[in-house]
Amino acid sequence: MTRYWPTFILAGVLAGLGLYLYLVELPDERTEVATATQAKQILPFTEAQINALTVRGQSGEVVLTQTPGQSWTITAPIQTDADQRQVQALLRALVTGKVSRLVDKHPASLAPFGLDHPSTIVTLTAGDKQETLSIGDAGPLSSTLYVLRTSDEAVLLTDLAPKDFLNRNLLSFRRKELLQFNQQETERLRLTYPSTEIVLYALDEKPKKKWKIRYPIEAEGDRIEIQALLFRLEDLKALAIVDQGPEREKLAPALTKPKVKVTLHAAGVDHVVRIFQPDPTSGEAYAQTTPEGPIYKVSPSAIKDLTKDLFTLQDKRLLGVDTGEIAMLSIKTRDEQYVLVHDRNEWILEDQPTEKIRQDVADLLVSRIVNLPAEERVLKQAGQLAPYGLVAPAAEFVATGKDGRLAGRLAMGNQVGGLVYAMGRRIPGVFQVRPDLLTQIPSRLALLNQGQMTLP
């Protein structure tokens, strides 16, 4: 038994050492790490704790507040909505910013750091805690700033970026989006121009929302064009804001006839914006969301972005019927002629119903025919067709619906300037389309997998 005593003694020593490390050294080390980390932080609290913010610069003072669960608002010098992204970007920069070096405490002079006349002074409140930071000159590196922290009167060299703090004013923190809506909740869109009006309604169909034109005609809407229009409305921002005062009183009488008025109905609420250009030679454009509210200066391009003719907003796929509604599709070119029949989710040849055809080739062909859009309008109403090669077309596609009636038609004629003249059932008139389809029509043998065929 005596021979095991050295082992027991060694185990006891190791256990004591481990206990010492756990109870003394590790807590001290954690304390040192926490102290070092805290020393590198500019602020003593987190972003979630901050509920008030004051930014004072050369152009004046802006006061912002936030109540729990609500957005940031500006409370002075006016009461209005704040730009949430701008406020959060400023707070995040301060909260995540680090102290590169403690330069001096209670410095004799602040001038060497540009802190005798700071460009910006930020005061942050978190409950009963408050901290004020004065922003001075850039440090030795362009991406650093000298900061005076009021709580300990310390001059700090920080990794804060000048762009986050310089030239901040009321407009910087003010919400500049003219409309706030959820695109998915949009139900109706009315575009009013000096000489016409277009009304669109959304149908909540699966898998994607479908748009229809209700006025001045009943027609399918171009989903991509309408989505692009909604994105432009979401992105419509003020370049400057004219509030109540002499400037607004002088400008308001000139805003009488809008170039475009948009009324957007989403989630049971109407959102309205009117855009004016009282003097086209000046190139300036203005917008209002309410007659009594602020006047927003906007980019003149907004007028063009939101002024759409009926053709642009229409579904420009010429055939006039969707794939799922087709029972038979006749394909006729100068070299080929056959009819595809849709039977139990498969395509078969009408005159060879027992022969198996390549479904991938047939599906791709039908998709290309169904989805061929008009690129340019040539004539609003079809007149003489011979000049366009549409009396004896280069290719003609006729779709029969499940009720046995004509459901869609597309004819393609002469090619000029990289585009082909075409006409279809969905929109009256003569149009130009891309010519690719003319070279993508498979032969009968290719459909039967008896000839050379690749899927371009």
N, C-alpha and C positions, 0 to 999 in steps of 0.2 A: 504494500500500500504506500510505503514511504517513497517508492520510486515515482509515484504520480504527483507528489507535492509540487515539484517545479511547474508541472502543467497547470495545476489549479491556481498557483500564484500568478502565472503568466495570463491565464484567462481572467483572473480578477483585475489585473492591471489593465488589460485591454477593455474590459467592461467599464472600469472607472474612467479610462480615457474617452471611450465613446459617450459616457454620460456627461463628461465635462464638455465635449464638443457640442452635444445636443443642447445642454442647458446654458452654456456660457458663450462658446465661440460662434455657433450658428445664429443665435439671436442677435449677437453683436454685429455679425456680418450682414444679416438681413436689415438691421437698423442702419448700418452704413450704406447699404445699397439704396434703401428707401430715402435716406437723407440725401445721398448723391443725386438720385432721380428727382427728388423734390427741388433740389438746388438748381437743376437744369430746367425746371418748368418756369414759364413766365407767370402763369396764373396759379393761384392756390385752389381753384375749383374747376369742375368739369363743365362742358358745354350744356349738359342737361340741367345744371343748377342755375344757369344764368337766366334771369327773368327781366332784366332791364339793361339798356345800352344807350349811352350818349356819345355821339361823335361830334367833336368840335373842330372845325377847320377854318381856313381863311374865308370861306363863303358863308359861314354861320354855323349854327348848332342844330343837330338833328337828334331828337329823343325817340327811342323805340322801346316798346314794352311787349311782353308776352304773358298771357295767362295760361295756366296748365291746360294742355290739350287743344290750344288755339294757335293760330298763326301769329307771326310778328306784325305789329301795327305801328305806324308813325303817330306819335301823339303831339309832337311840336316840331316845327313851327305851325304845322297844320295837322289835322286828323285825317288819315287816309291809310290805305293798304300799303304794306311794305313788300318789296321784292324779296321773297323768302330765300332765293338762292344767293343773293348778294349779302344778306344778313348772315346766313349760315356760313358762307365762305369766309367772311371776316372773323366770325367767332371761331371757326375751325382753325384758321391760321393762328389765332392767338392761343388757343387751347393746345394745339399740337406743336406750336413754336417752341424752340429750345434756346436756352442761354448758352452761348458759345463761351462767354468769359465774363466774369464780374470785373468791370473796369475800375469802378471806384464807388465808395460809399460816402455820402455827405460831401460831394466834390466842392472844392472852393469856387470853381467856375464851370458853368454848363456850356459856355460858348464853343469850346473845342469840339463838342459833339452835336452842335446844332440844336441843343435843348434849351437855350435861352429864349428862343422863339420857335417852339416846336411846330412842325407842319400840321400835325393832327394830335388831338388829345382824346383818348378813349376812356370812358368810365363805365365799368361793368358792375352790375349788382347781382348777387346771388343770395337771395333771402336777406339775412342780416349782415352779410359780408359785402364789402365793396373794395374795388381796386381801380386805381387810375394809372394809365400808362400814357406817357408823352413820347411821341415819335420824333426822332431827330434825324440827323444826316445818315447817309449810307456809310457803312463801315469800310474796312480795307477791301472787302470783296463787294461786288455790285449786288449780290443777293443777301446782304446783311444790313441791319439797321441798328443804330444806337437808340436805346429806350431808357427812359427814366421811370422807375417804378416808385410810386408815391409812398407805399406802405413802409418801405425800408430806406427810401431815398437813395436807391442804388442805381448807378448808371450801368446798364447791361449791354453787351454786344450780343445781338440775337441773330437767328437765321431767318427772321421775318423778311418778306420780299417787299420792296418799295411799292410795287404795283397794287398791292392789297390795301394800301393806306393813303397814298398820295391822291390829291384832287378829289376827295370824297365830298359830296354835297347832297342836297335834298333829292335831286333827281337820281343820284346813284342808288339810293335806298328805296326809292319809290317804285311801286309796281308799274311796269311799263306795258304789260300786255293789256290790250284794250278789251278783250273778251276772255272770260274764263268759263270753259265748258268741257264736258267729257265727250269726245268724238263718238264713242260707242253709244252714248245716250241721245245722240242727235236724231230727231224724228222728222223735222221739216226744215226746209231752206227756201227762203224767198229772196230773189235777186231783183231789185227794182232799179231800172235805168230811166233816163229822161224820156225815152220813146217806147219802152217795152218792159215786160216783166216775165220772169221765169220762176215757176213754183215746182219744187221737188219734194217728194215724200220718201221716207225710208220704210222698207218692209223688212221686218226682223225674220229673215229666212236663214236656214242653215245650208252650208257651213258659214256663209258670209252674208252680211247685210246687203240687201238689194235696193237699188234706188229707182224710182219712177218719176218721170216728168208728168205733171198734172196740168200744167198751163204753160204756154198757149196751145200745146197739143198733148195728147195722151201718148206716151212713148216710154220705152225702156231707157234708163239712165246709164251713162258710162261710169261705172263704179270707180275706176282709176282716176278719171278726171275729177269726179266729185270728191274723192278722198284727198286729192291734191289741193282742191279748193278749201277743204276743211283745214288742212295743214297750214295753208296760208293765213287763214283766219286765226288759228291758234298762235301763229308766229307774228301777227300784226302787232308791232310795238311802237310806242311813242318815242320820237327823237327829242322832243321837248314838250313841256306841259304848261299851258297858259291857264292859271287859276283866276278867280274873281279879282277884278281890279281894272285899272285904266287900259292896260294892253288888251284884255279880253273884251272890254266894252268897245274898243276901237275895231277889233277884228270881227266880232260876232255879226254885225250887220251885213258883212260880205258873204256870209255862209248861209245862202238861201236855197240854192238849187244843187243838191248833191249829184255828183257824177255817178255814184252808185250807193244804194242803200241795201244793207244785208240784214235780214231778220232770220235769226236762227233759233229754232225751238228745240230745247234739250231738257229732259227731266222735268217737264212741266213749266219751264221758265223761258220767256222770250229774251233773247240777247240781240240788241240792235246796234248797228254802227253805220253812220253816214260819213261818206268821204267827199270832200269838196276840193275844188281847185279854182278859187276865185279869179286868179290871174295866171293863165297857162304860160305866159311868157316868163314869169318868175320861176317856174318849175317847182313851186312850193305846194304841198298838199296838207290838208287839215282833216281831222276826224272828230266826231262827237258820238258819244254813246247815249247821252241824255241832253235835251235842250238846255237845261240849267247847269249841267256839269262842266268839268274842265274841257278846254279845247286842246286836242293833241296834234302836235305837228308830226306827220308821218312821211315815209318815203313816197315820192310820186309814183314809184313802180307799183304801189299797192293798188292804184286805180286800174292799171293794166292787169295785174294779177287777179283782181276780183271782177273784172268785166269780161263775161263769157257769152258768146253767142249760143244759140240753141243747138247748132250742129256740134259744137265742142262738147256739150254736156250730154248729148244723145249717145246711146249705145250704137257705135259705128260698125258693128259686125253686120255685114251686108246680107248674109243668107236669110236671117230672120227667124231662126228656130234653134233651140238648144239640142244637144246630142240626145238627151234622155227622151225627147219628144218625137224623135224620128223613127218611123217604121220602115221606110224605104228611102234610099238615096241613089238617084240616077247620076252617073258620071259619064259625060260625053265630051270627047276631044276630037281633033281631026284624025287621031290615030287609034283611039280606044273608045269603046262604049260598053258599059255594063251597069248593072243595078245591084246594089248591096241591100240585103234585107236583114233587119235586126230581129232575131228570133231567139228567145230565151237567153238573153244577154250575150249572144254571139252574132257575128256577121257571117252571112252566107251569100253566095252568088245566086241571083234569082233563077237563072237558067241552068245552074248546076248545083242544086240544093244538097246533093249528097256528097259533094266534094268539100274536103276540109281546106279552108284558106288560112293564111297567116293572120291571126287576130291582132298581133302587134302592128302589122303593116296597115290593116284596115282601120284600127283605132286611131293611129296617127294621121291617116288621110282624112278621116271624118273630122277629127279635132281641128286640123288645119283649114278645112272648108268652113266649118261652123264658126271659127274664131277669126276669119280673115276680116280685118277692119278697113274702112275707108281712110285714106290718108288726106286727100284733098277733094273738095267739092268742085265739080266742073259746071254742072247745070243743076238748078234746083228742081226742075221738072224735065223729064226725058222728052226730047223732041225728035229731031232727025238723028237716027242711031248709026247710019252708014259711015259718017266721018270718024266714028270711034271704033269701028269694027264690031259693033254689037248686033248687027243684023244677022251675020253668020259668025257667032263668037268662036274664039279659039278654044274656049272651054266653057261648059255649062253644067250646072249642078242643080238638081231639082229634088227637094225633100218632100216626102209625103208623111203626114202625121198619122197617129194611131187611129184616128177617126176616118182615115182614107181620103182626106182632103189635102189639097196643096197647102204645105206649111212653110216652105221656104224656097227661094230661088236665087241663084247667083250666076251671072254671066260675065266673062272676061274677054275683052276684045284686043285692040291694037296696043302695042307697047311704044311709048314715046317718052324720051328723057328719063329712062330708068324706072318709069311707072307704067302700069297697065290700066286702060280704061275699063270700068266695071260698073255694073248696076245690080241691085239686089232688091229683095222684097221688104226688108226692114225700113229702109229710108228711100223715099222717092228721089229720082234724079240720077245724074251720071257722075261718077267719082273716079279717082285714080287710086290704085292699090299697088302694093309691092308685087313684083312679078314672080317671086319664088315658087308659088304654088304650081305654076305652069310646068315647072321642071320636077315637081315632087309627086306627080300622079303616077302610081305604079301601074304597070301593065297587068292584064288578066293573068298572064303566066307567072308574073312575080307574086301576085296574090295567092296563086296556087302553089307557090314555092317551086315552080318549074323553070324559072329563069333567074338571071342575075339580079339581085335586089339587095341594096343596103339601105339602112335608115339614115338619111342625111340629117 
